[in-house]
Amino acid sequence: MPGSWEIKAERDRRVLLAIIMPPDLTCTMNFAQARRNIQLPPGSQVRAISGLPFGPARNQAARQAVEEGFGALAFMDADVVVQPDAYMKLLGSGFDLVSGLYYQRFPPLLPCFFNLALNEKKEAVRVNITGWQPGDIVPATFVPAGLLLIRRRVLELAFQHFGGTPFFWGLDTAPLPDPAGGIAPTFSEDFNFSFKCQDRLRIQPMVMTSVVGIHESWGTVGPRWMLPMPELDPLYGVAGVG
């Protein structure tokens, strides 16, 4: 019969995998197949969160992960197709905040992780990270959330230091200070989150380039997947969780 420490260790290993879906819940066949084949530790759960803007959707998943005692939160966006063992590899890395590798969907097709620098106007900008080889583990300031694993302790610290909304879209907030004393650009909610983790929590985001995802399409996934994101409508703010 397992001891209390073994029960706790197994409980702490559980992962909440939050799949961020478009409002109509549609996805490509490749994504649907990848979702069915995902490997996770025993006791883990997979939940689809749809209809919310990305920041509130990720905040909702983060709160659920902490409140329900999961050892880690993982994100799988509906436009990123991953290998079955992707999250097991991220979990096995031992890093607190670790992303897989995928590329931007628009030219230039850069790896979707970056560092922070100042341009000639002393403005904070993101810069491409070079010099790494496939299979390397790369530290980065900005990492995406479409293939991401976050340990529970990071989430707890994030709620403690950033309040109830650790994820937010930068255009909705005042600019963030950067380590050089300037301001960080108003990036997406995932880049802002990883920046704050590095800058304020001293948690280094990492990228495992051996864990590769396919970043699908140019826009929303499903029947309209080759078209730009549609205009917001009243249904866009309604969440569906399953």
Backbone hydrogen bonds in HBPLUS format (Angstrom, degrees):
<---DONOR---> <-ACCEPTOR-->    atom                        ^
c    i                          cat <-CA-CA->   ^        H-A-AA   ^      H-
h    n   atom  resd res      DA  || num        DHA   H-A  angle D-A-AA Bond
n    s   type  num  typ     dist DA aas  dist angle  dist       angle   num
A0006-GLU N   A0003-GLY O   3.12 MM   3  5.25 121.3  2.49  97.5 111.9     1
A0007-ILE N   A0003-GLY O   3.01 MM   4  6.33 155.3  2.08 152.0 159.2     2
A0008-LYS N   A0004-SER O   2.92 MM   4  6.15 159.0  1.96 147.6 153.4     3
A0009-ALA N   A0005-TRP O   2.86 MM   4  6.02 155.5  1.92 141.2 148.4     4
A0010-GLU N   A0006-GLU O   2.98 MM   4  6.17 158.0  2.03 145.9 151.2     5
A0011-ARG N   A0007-ILE O   2.93 MM   4  6.14 154.1  2.00 144.9 152.8     6
A0012-ASP N   A0008-LYS O   2.80 MM   4  6.01 158.9  1.84 152.8 158.3     7
A0013-ARG N   A0009-ALA O   3.15 MM   4  6.25 125.5  2.46 133.8 146.7     8
A0013-ARG N   A0010-GLU O   3.23 MM   3  5.12 138.4  2.42  92.5 104.1     9
A0014-ARG N   A0011-ARG O   3.19 MM   3  5.52 158.0  2.24 107.3 113.9    10
A0071-GLY N   A0014-ARG O   2.90 MM  57  5.32 133.5  2.12 134.1 148.1    11
A0045-GLN N   A0015-VAL O   3.06 MM  30  6.56 151.0  2.14 151.5 159.7    12
A0016-LEU N   A0072-ALA O   3.03 MM  56  6.45 163.1  2.06 155.3 158.0    13
A0074-ALA N   A0016-LEU O   2.86 MM  58  6.09 169.0  1.87 151.9 152.1    14
A0017-LEU N   A0045-GLN O   2.83 MM  28  6.16 172.2  1.84 168.7 168.1    15
A0047-ARG N   A0017-LEU O   2.93 MM  30  6.31 162.7  1.96 162.7 166.1    16
A0018-ALA N   A0074-ALA O   2.79 MM  56  6.12 163.7  1.81 169.3 164.0    17
A0076-MET N   A0018-ALA O   3.02 MM  58  6.25 151.7  2.10 150.8 149.9    18
A0019-ILE N   A0047-ARG O   2.77 MM  28  6.05 170.4  1.78 158.8 162.1    19
A0049-ILE N   A0019-ILE O   2.85 MM  30  6.03 166.5  1.86 157.3 159.3    20
A0020-ILE N   A0076-MET O   3.20 MM  56  6.45 137.8  2.39 125.8 137.9    21
A0078-ALA N   A0020-ILE O   3.07 MM  58  5.91 146.8  2.19 163.0 154.6    22
A0021-MET N   A0049-ILE O   2.95 MM  28  5.95 164.1  1.97 143.1 148.4    23
A0025-LEU N   A0022-PRO O   2.97 MM   3  5.33 164.7  1.99 119.8 124.5    24
A0032-ALA N   A0028-THR O   3.01 MM   4  6.31 165.5  2.03 151.4 155.4    25
A0033-GLN N   A0029-MET O   2.96 MM   4  6.13 161.1  1.99 151.2 155.5    26
A0034-ALA N   A0030-ASN O   3.02 MM   4  6.20 159.2  2.06 144.4 150.6    27
A0035-ARG N   A0031-PHE O   2.85 MM   4  6.10 157.9  1.90 156.4 162.4    28
A0036-ARG N   A0032-ALA O   3.15 MM   4  6.42 155.3  2.22 144.2 150.0    29
A0037-ASN N   A0033-GLN O   3.25 MM   4  6.49 141.6  2.41 144.1 153.8    30
A0037-ASN N   A0034-ALA O   3.18 MM   3  5.25 129.0  2.45  96.9 110.0    31
A0038-ILE N   A0035-ARG O   3.42 MM   3  5.51 169.7  2.44 106.8 109.8    32
A0039-GLN N   A0084-PRO O   2.90 MM  45  5.52 158.4  1.95 150.5 144.5    33
A0044-SER N   A0041-PRO O   3.18 MM   3  5.79 154.2  2.25 140.5 141.0    34
A0242-GLY N   A0048-ALA O   3.12 MM 194  5.29 146.5  2.23 136.3 146.0    35
A0050-SER N   A0240-GLY O   3.10 MM 190  5.18 147.2  2.21 135.5 145.3    36
A0240-GLY N   A0050-SER O   3.09 MM 190  5.18 143.7  2.22 127.1 134.1    37
A0057-ALA N   A0053-PRO O   3.09 MM   4  6.21 158.3  2.14 157.3 164.1    38
A0058-ARG N   A0054-PHE O   2.97 MM   4  6.17 159.9  2.01 155.2 159.3    39
A0059-ASN N   A0055-GLY O   2.96 MM   4  6.22 157.2  2.01 154.5 161.8    40
A0060-GLN N   A0056-PRO O   2.91 MM   4  6.03 154.8  1.98 145.6 151.8    41
A0061-ALA N   A0057-ALA O   3.12 MM   4  6.41 158.7  2.17 145.1 150.2    42
A0062-ALA N   A0058-ARG O   2.89 MM   4  6.09 157.2  1.94 147.8 154.5    43
A0063-ARG N   A0059-ASN O   2.95 MM   4  6.17 160.3  1.99 151.4 155.6    44
A0064-GLN N   A0060-GLN O   3.11 MM   4  6.34 161.1  2.15 147.6 152.6    45
A0065-ALA N   A0061-ALA O   2.95 MM   4  6.18 157.7  2.00 150.4 156.4    46
A0066-VAL N   A0062-ALA O   3.12 MM   4  6.34 161.1  2.15 150.6 154.5    47
A0067-GLU N   A0063-ARG O   2.87 MM   4  5.95 172.7  1.87 158.7 160.7    48
A0068-GLU N   A0064-GLN O   2.97 MM   4  5.82 150.2  2.06 144.4 151.0    49
A0070-PHE N   A0065-ALA O   3.00 MM   5  5.18 151.4  2.08 156.0 159.5    50
A0069-GLY N   A0066-VAL O   3.22 MM   3  5.28 165.3  2.24 106.5 110.5    51
A0152-ARG N   A0071-GLY O   2.95 MM  81  5.18 149.8  2.04 141.1 132.2    52
A0073-LEU N   A0150-ILE O   2.81 MM  77  5.18 162.6  1.84 154.9 158.9    53
A0150-ILE N   A0073-LEU O   2.74 MM  77  5.18 163.1  1.77 158.9 164.9    54
A0075-PHE N   A0148-LEU O   2.90 MM  73  5.31 153.6  1.97 144.6 152.5    55
A0148-LEU N   A0075-PHE O   3.41 MM  73  5.31 151.3  2.50 131.7 139.8    56
A0077-ASP N   A0146-GLY O   3.17 MM  69  4.55 155.0  2.24 116.3 121.1    57
A0080-VAL N   A0077-ASP O   3.04 MM   3  5.52 157.7  2.09 126.9 125.1    58
A0216-GLU N   A0079-ASP O   2.67 MM 137  5.02 156.4  1.72 150.5 156.4    59
A0081-VAL N   A0214-ILE O   2.87 MM 133  4.98 161.9  1.91 142.3 144.9    60
A0214-ILE N   A0081-VAL O   2.84 MM 133  4.98 159.2  1.89 142.4 148.5    61
A0086-ALA N   A0083-GLN O   3.12 MM   3  5.35 167.2  2.13 120.7 121.4    62
A0089-LYS N   A0085-ASP O   3.03 MM   4  6.24 151.6  2.11 153.4 160.5    63
A0090-LEU N   A0086-ALA O   3.08 MM   4  6.43 156.5  2.13 146.1 152.6    64
A0091-LEU N   A0087-TYR O   2.86 MM   4  5.95 160.0  1.90 143.9 149.7    65
A0092-GLY N   A0088-MET O   2.89 MM   4  5.98 151.2  1.98 139.3 147.4    66
A0093-SER N   A0090-LEU O   3.24 MM   3  5.27 151.5  2.32  98.4 106.8    67
A0151-ARG N   A0096-ASP O   2.86 MM  55  5.02 166.4  1.88 153.2 154.3    68
A0206-MET N   A0097-LEU O   2.99 MM 109  6.35 152.8  2.07 150.5 159.3    69
A0098-VAL N   A0149-LEU O   3.05 MM  51  5.47 164.1  2.08 157.7 161.8    70
A0149-LEU N   A0098-VAL O   2.89 MM  51  5.47 155.1  1.96 154.5 162.9    71
A0099-SER N   A0206-MET O   2.86 MM 107  6.25 159.2  1.90 148.5 153.6    72
A0208-MET N   A0099-SER O   2.85 MM 109  6.24 160.8  1.89 171.9 174.9    73
A0100-GLY N   A0147-LEU O   2.85 MM  47  5.46 157.9  1.89 161.8 167.7    74
A0101-LEU N   A0211-VAL O   2.68 MM 110  5.96 165.3  1.70 163.4 168.7    75
A0213-GLY N   A0101-LEU O   2.81 MM 112  6.07 162.2  1.84 157.7 159.9    76
A0112-CYS N   A0102-TYR O   2.88 MM  10  5.88 165.7  1.90 155.5 155.6    77
A0104-GLN N   A0110-LEU O   2.92 MM   6  5.65 164.1  1.94 163.2 166.5    78
A0110-LEU N   A0108-PRO O   2.72 MM   2  5.63 129.1  1.98 115.4  99.0    79
A0113-PHE N   A0111-PRO O   2.89 MM   2  5.76 139.4  2.05  99.9  90.8    80
A0114-PHE N   A0142-PHE O   3.02 MM  28  5.07 155.9  2.08 138.9 146.6    81
A0141-THR N   A0114-PHE O   3.02 MM  27  6.06 131.7  2.26 136.7 151.0    82
A0142-PHE N   A0114-PHE O   2.89 MM  28  5.07 177.5  1.89 148.2 148.5    83
A0115-ASN N   A0127-VAL O   2.97 MM  12  5.27 163.6  2.00 151.3 155.2    84
A0127-VAL N   A0115-ASN O   2.82 MM  12  5.27 153.9  1.89 141.7 148.0    85
A0117-ALA N   A0125-VAL O   2.89 MM   8  5.45 155.0  1.95 161.5 165.9    86
A0125-VAL N   A0117-ALA O   2.78 MM   8  5.45 165.0  1.80 157.5 160.9    87
A0119-ASN N   A0123-GLU O   2.93 MM   4  5.45 157.0  1.98 147.5 152.0    88
A0122-LYS N   A0119-ASN O   2.86 MM   3  5.16 158.4  1.90 118.8 121.2    89
A0136-ASP N   A0133-GLN O   2.88 MM   3  5.58 159.4  1.93 150.6 151.9    90
A0209-THR N   A0136-ASP O   3.07 MM  73  5.67 160.8  2.10 169.4 170.5    91
A0138-VAL N   A0207-VAL O   2.85 MM  69  5.06 158.8  1.89 148.4 150.6    92
A0207-VAL N   A0138-VAL O   2.79 MM  69  5.06 137.7  1.97 136.6 150.6    93
A0140-ALA N   A0205-PRO O   3.11 MM  65  5.71 162.2  2.14 141.9 143.4    94
A0154-VAL N   A0151-ARG O   3.07 MM   3  5.53 131.8  2.31 109.1 121.0    95
A0155-LEU N   A0151-ARG O   3.33 MM   4  6.77 156.3  2.39 149.3 155.8    96
A0156-GLU N   A0152-ARG O   2.91 MM   4  6.24 161.5  1.95 158.6 163.8    97
A0157-LEU N   A0153-ARG O   3.02 MM   4  6.16 160.9  2.06 142.2 147.2    98
A0158-ALA N   A0154-VAL O   2.82 MM   4  6.00 152.8  1.90 146.7 155.2    99
A0159-PHE N   A0155-LEU O   2.95 MM   4  6.23 161.5  1.99 155.0 157.9   100
A0160-GLN N   A0156-GLU O   3.02 MM   4  6.17 151.6  2.11 142.3 150.9   101
A0161-HIS N   A0157-LEU O   2.88 MM   4  6.06 155.3  1.94 152.1 157.4   102
A0162-PHE N   A0158-ALA O   2.70 MM   4  5.41 153.4  1.77 147.5 155.5   103
A0163-GLY N   A0159-PHE O   3.17 MM   4  4.84 129.0  2.45 120.4 123.0   104
A0172-ASP N   A0169-TRP O   2.92 MM   3  5.78 165.0  1.95 131.0 135.9   105
A0170-GLY N   A0187-PHE O   2.90 MM  17  5.09 146.6  2.01 161.2 165.7   106
A0173-THR N   A0170-GLY O   3.11 MM   3  5.44 169.9  2.12 116.9 119.2   107
A0184-ALA N   A0176-LEU O   2.42 MM   8  5.01 160.9  1.45 154.7 161.9   108
A0178-ASP N   A0182-GLY O   3.37 MM   4  5.57 152.6  2.46 109.4 112.5   109
A0181-GLY N   A0178-ASP O   2.98 MM   3  5.58 166.3  2.00 124.0 127.3   110
A0187-PHE N   A0185-PRO O   2.87 MM   2  5.61 129.0  2.13 109.9  94.2   111
A0192-ASN N   A0188-SER O   2.96 MM   4  6.18 163.7  1.99 160.7 165.9   112
A0193-PHE N   A0189-GLU O   3.09 MM   4  6.10 149.8  2.19 133.2 141.1   113
A0194-SER N   A0190-ASP O   3.06 MM   4  6.34 167.9  2.07 151.9 153.8   114
A0195-PHE N   A0191-PHE O   2.97 MM   4  6.07 156.9  2.02 146.4 153.3   115
A0196-LYS N   A0192-ASN O   2.98 MM   4  6.17 162.5  2.02 148.2 152.3   116
A0197-CYS N   A0193-PHE O   2.96 MM   4  6.22 154.1  2.03 150.0 157.7   117
A0198-GLN N   A0194-SER O   3.09 MM   4  6.32 156.3  2.15 146.4 151.5   118
A0199-ASP N   A0195-PHE O   2.82 MM   4  5.94 173.1  1.82 159.6 162.0   119
A0200-ARG N   A0196-LYS O   2.81 MM   4  5.33 160.1  1.85 138.6 145.3   120
A0201-LEU N   A0196-LYS O   3.34 MM   5  6.84 145.1  2.47 147.6 155.3   121
A0203-ILE N   A0197-CYS O   2.86 MM   6  5.29 177.1  1.87 139.2 138.4   122
A0211-VAL N   A0208-MET O   3.09 MM   3  5.67 165.0  2.11 117.3 122.0   123
A0225-TRP N   A0222-GLY O   2.97 MM   3  4.95 156.7  2.02 122.1 119.9   124
A0227-LEU N   A0224-ARG O   2.87 MM   3  5.41 165.5  1.89 126.6 130.4   125
A0236-TYR N   A0233-ASP O   2.93 MM   3  5.49 156.5  1.98 121.3 128.7   126
A0238-VAL N   A0235-LEU O   3.12 MM   3  5.46 166.0  2.14 116.7 118.3   127
